[in-house]
Amino acid sequence: MPARTPALVAISHGTSSPEGRAAVRGLRDAVGAALARRASTVPSLRLGHVDVEQPDVPATLASLADGEPAVVVPLLLSAGYHVHVDLTEAVEAEAGRPVALGGALGPDDRLVTVLIRRLAEAGIRDDDAVVLAVAGSSDRRAVDDCLDMTARLAAASGRRVSVGFLSAAEPALPDAVAAARADAAIARALDAPGGPFAIPGVSDIPGFPGVPGTNRVTDAAAPRVIIANYLLAPGYFDDLARSAGADVVADPLLLPDAPAPAELVEIVLDRYDAALPTVE
């Protein structure tokens, strides 16, 4: 590692949402405060973007002092095209300083902790069906990261959790919400008095030997679907998640009017620390 402390260059996706921009700036500020608390030599801190916003990655690196080394930390939840291509190429093209690329924020169990907190804040019930909303990617590695997070959330929460993608991959979030609702309704009906014959409408089918009194539409046959929002901040994808047909949508990981979760700050610092030995 160079004798000079490398800068921490945080790179978000970028968004046109004022709320999303404010939320990401809040994370940057929280990371800066944490850096100041933990070391006598505080590295430079920059925030740039891989898309939508400026400064982009080259301009963000160029804002550092001449020759100042840097670690680029993607503020991205999965390692897809932006990490493996856009950021990798930007780091490799940087000739004016030593630069290393850190890992994406997820998968990470600390993100699961934040997801569970957001679900609790949204008022999750014991019998709600949970769908994890993820941005999606054409890069299979990013999709695998999302499936990994789905499994982690299910294990930590003790619930069945399905996944829905907002772009590029299947199942699309609205389809995942509809499937979760149907599966939960069937499961409740099977557990209800009368068993499978209690499914609403079954004994209304002509010629079906239904059980009298078991075709009532009840609250037990209309489960809620709640979305666990695996998005970094408010923005376009968050808007799509809120229109996907769920009964409740939890907030994303970062909010513009709340402190950045300590877990996210820790992850950013861990990704920075892990990449420091590779700066050359």
N, C-alpha and C positions, 0 to 999 in steps of 0.2 A: 504494500500500500504506500502511496506517496507520503512524504513527510507532511505535506499540507493537508489539513482535514478536508475531505471531499464534500462538496455541496450536496444537499439533498434536493433533487429536482423531481417534484411530484407532477405526474402527468395524468390528467383526467381525460375522459372521453370528450367532454365539451357538451354544452347544451345552450339552447336559446332561451331557456326558462330562467327568469330572474331569481325565482325561488331556488332552483337547482344550483345556479351560480353562487348564490349566497351560502347555501349549505356546504358546497365544496370549499369555498373560501374559509368557512368556519373550521373545517377539518385541517386545512393548511395552518390556520392560526393556532389551533390546538397542538399540532405537531411542533410548531415553532416554540410554543411555551414549554412543551415537554423537552425539547432539545436544550433549551436554556437552563432548565432545572437539573439536567443530568451531567453536564460537562462544563469545565471552565472555558474550553475552546468551543464556541458555538459555530457549527458549520453554516454556510450560506443556505438559504431556503428559497426555492423558486416554485411557482405553479405555472404549468403550461398545459397544452391540450393537444390531443391527437386529431381532433376533428371539430368542426363547427365554430369553435372560439379561437381567438388569438390571445397570446402568442402561441405559435406552434412549437414543436420540439426544437428545431434548429434555432429559432429566435430565442427560445428560453435558455438554451445552452449558451448562446452568444451574449446573453445579458450578464453572464458571469465574468469575473476578472480574467484577463489573459492567462491562459495556462492553468486556470483553477480546475482541479479534478472534480469529478461529479459522479454521483450514483443516481440513475434514473429509476424512480419507483412508480410503477403504473398504479394509478388509482382506479383499477379495473378489477372486477370481481372474478373474472375467468381469463385464462391465458388462451386467447384466440388469435385471430388475424392481426389485431392491433399490436399484440405483444410479440408474436412470432415473426411478423413481417414489418409492420410500420416502425415500431420502436427498435427492433433489432437492426433494421437498416439505418435508422437515424443515428444510433449509437456507433455502428460500424463506420458511418460516413464522417463522424466527427474527428477532424484532424488536429484541432487546436488545443486539445486537452485529453488527459486520460479519463475515460468514461466506462462505467459498468452499468449493466441493466439488472435491476432487481426483479423479483418474482411478483406475480399478480397477488392481489389481496386474498383471493380465495382459491381453492377451498380452505376453510379454517374453522375450527370449532368455536372460536370466539365470535365469528359471524353468526353462527347458529344461536349463540347466547343473545345477540342483538335481535335476531329474528323472533325468538321466543318472547323477548321483552315487548317487541312491537305487537305481537299477537295478543299478549295480555292487555296492553294498552287499548287495543281495538275491541276488547270485550269478548274474547273467544270463550265458547262454551264447551263443555265436555263432549257433547255429541256433534259438534261442528265437523264438517268435512274440510280438510286443509289441502289447498293447492299452492305449490310454490311457483310464483311468477318469476320468470327469468327472461333476460333480454333475447337470448338466442344467438346463434352464430352458424355460419356455414363451415366453420372449422371444427372437426370432430373432437379435437382436444378440449375446446371450450364447452362443447355439449357434454363431454364426459365429466368435466369439472362441475357442471350444473347437476348432473345425475348424482355425483358424489355428495354435493350439498343436500340434495333431496334425501338421500339415505341418512346423512348425518342428522338432519332435522327430525326425521322419523324416529331415529334411535334416541335422540335426546329428549324428545317430547313424549315418546311412548304412543304416538299416533300413526295411523296410516297417512302418508303424505304422497300426493301425486305431483307431477310437474307439468307446467304449461309454458310454451315459448311465445314470445312476442314478435319474433321474426325468425326467418331462415330455417327453423327446425320444427319437428312435429313431436307431440301434438300442439296445435295452436292453443293459446290460453283459453279462448272461449269454448273450444271443444273439450279441453281438460276440465273446465268448470262444469259443463253440462254432464260429462261422464261421471264426475265426482258426485254430483247431485243425484244422478240416477242410481249409482252404486249404493250411496248412503240410504236412499229411499228403499231399495230392495232389502238391504241389510236390516233396516229397522222393521220392515214388514215381516221378515222371516223371524225376528225376535218377538214380534207382537203376538198376543193371544190369537189363536186361529192359524198361526204359522203362515205358510206361503199363500194360503187362501185369503189372507188379510190384505193383500196388495190392492190398493184402491182401484176399483173398476173391474177387477177380475171377474167377480160374480155377476157383473152386469153384461158380460159377453153372452150372446144367445147360445144356448146349448151347453154352457159351462156349468158343471155341477158345483156351484159355489156353496160356501157355508153360510147359512142365514145370519145376517147381522154383522158380517165381517167385511163388508165392502164400503164402510164409512170412510170418508176422507178425514183424517185426523192430523193434528200437528205432528204426530210421530212419523207420518208419511211425507212430511215436507221439511226435510233437514236443511239447515243453512250450509252454505259454502263460504268459507273465509279464505282470502288470498294472503299468503305470507309473501311479502313484497321484497324479493331479492334484487332490488335495484339500489344503486348508491344514493340517489337523490331525486327530488321531483324533476319532472321534465316530460318529454314526449312519451316515453315508454310507460311512465307512471300514469299518464292520462289514459293510455291504451288499457292498462291493467284495470283502471277504475270503470271502464266501459265493457268489461269482458263478461258481465252477467253474474258476478258473485254477489252474495248478500252483504258481505263486509270485506273491505280491502284495508289491510294494515298499512301503516306508513312505511316508506322506504327507510334505509339504514340511517341516512342523514336528513336532518330537517333544518330549514333556514332559521327557525326561531328557537332552537334548542342547542345546548352544547353537543359537540361531537362525542359520540360514545367513546369511553376510554378504551374499549376493545379495539376500535378502529385505529386509534392513535397508536396503540401498542403494536398492531400489525404493521403499520407503516414503518415504525422505527425498527421492527424486527427485519423487515425486508431490506431496509437500508443497511443495518448491521451485517446481515448475511452476505450482502454484495460487496462490502468494503474490502475484503481480502482479494477480490478479483479486479480492483481498479488498477489499471496499468497502462 
